[in-house]
Each structure stands twice: as C-alpha cells, then as structure tokens.
Amino acid sequence: MTKTLTFTPEEFVKAWQTSDNTKEVKEKLGIPLENRSVNGRAGFLRSKGVPLKKLSPMTKYDYPSLIKLAKKYLEYGRVQTIKGGKSNGNSN
C-alpha cells in the first residue's frame, strides 16, 4: 500500500526555499527519495506565479573529475565497462 503524503503548500514552499537540493526537500517533507513529485509540484507552483528558487538535483557531480575521466578514456580510443572489462574495440 502506498503511503499518502500530506503537507500543505506552505510547508512545501518553506521546505523548497530552505533547501539546497531536491533530496533535502524530500527529507524535510518525508517523501521517499525515489519519488519524483517534488519537481512537478515546484513546476506547478511556478506556473501559478510562485517564485521558487532553482535547486540542484539530488546528486552534486564533480564535473572536473568527470571531464578528466572522459578525456582519459578518449585517449585510450576505446570504452571500458565500469567493472573494468574491455570492449571489443568497436566504437559504435
């Protein structure tokens, strides 16, 4: 059975405006992390003129490290799987 989430629009706005990311909003409101409804709720409220701030996604990525990693594999000229296996050398 799915748990019914109950919070007021005021509670949602307060949680949103005082959070750094959507994960924090969900934690404050008791919403399961896999639930994607907070972005939809924020979009709906914005469409009604509520000036909600932009929030980062649940996960903050280290983009400089990801760029370095991607360039490393470009130098190899092949893709390796996450488990460390080797591809067949085809790049398609």
HELIX and SHEET records of a PDB file:
HELIX    1   1 PRO A    9  GLN A   17  1                                   9    
HELIX    2   2 THR A   22  LEU A   29  1                                   8    
HELIX    3   3 SER A   37  SER A   47  1                                  11    
HELIX    4   4 TYR A   63  TYR A   76  1                                  14    
END                                                                             
